[in-house]
Amino acid sequence: MATLNLTGLQDHPILQPFRLNGRWYLPADNTIALHPTQTAFLLMNGKIGKPAQLPVQQQAKGQQQ
């Protein structure tokens, strides 16, 4: 599952133009940060993609934090 940032938002890729809260979002904008509760309808209609997966940083052997 994609991780939430400190404000609780997830970055989703924009697949098709759509209007949200009186503003148009275009695929040229690349991503949009949304709360998980805002995404269901846009995902279902194919306007946005699933949240980007952040790579997990792995520690090298012998290193400690």
C-alpha positions in Angstrom: 0.0 0.0 0.0 1.2 3.5 -0.7 2.3 5.5 2.3 0.6 8.7 3.4 2.6 11.8 3.8 2.4 13.9 7.0 -0.9 15.6 5.9 -2.6 12.3 5.1 -2.5 12.9 1.3 -1.5 10.4 -1.4 -0.1 11.3 -4.8 -2.2 9.8 -7.7 -1.3 10.0 -11.4 -3.9 11.9 -13.5 -5.1 9.8 -16.4 -7.9 11.9 -17.9 -9.0 15.5 -17.4 -11.5 16.1 -14.6 -13.0 18.9 -12.5 -12.7 18.9 -8.7 -13.9 21.7 -6.4 -14.3 24.1 -9.4 -10.8 23.5 -10.8 -9.8 21.5 -13.9 -7.0 19.0 -13.5 -5.2 17.9 -16.7 -2.9 14.9 -17.4 -0.1 17.5 -18.0 -0.2 18.2 -14.2 1.1 14.6 -13.8 -0.1 14.0 -10.2 -2.6 15.2 -7.7 -2.5 14.8 -3.9 -5.8 13.6 -2.5 -7.1 12.2 0.8 -8.0 8.5 0.5 -11.7 9.4 1.0 -11.6 11.6 -2.1 -10.3 9.0 -4.5 -13.0 6.3 -4.8 -15.2 7.9 -7.4 -12.2 9.2 -9.5 -10.5 5.8 -9.4 -13.8 4.0 -10.4 -14.2 6.4 -13.4 -10.6 6.0 -14.6 -9.7 9.7 -14.0 -6.8 8.9 -11.7 -4.5 5.9 -11.2 -3.7 4.1 -8.1 -1.3 5.9 -5.7 2.4 5.7 -6.5 4.3 3.1 -4.6 7.3 4.6 -2.8 10.5 2.4 -2.9 11.5 1.0 0.4 15.0 1.8 1.3 16.9 -1.2 2.4 20.0 -1.0 4.7 23.2 -2.5 3.6 24.5 -5.3 5.7 26.5 -4.2 8.7 25.0 -0.7 8.8 22.8 0.5 11.7 20.7 3.6 12.1 
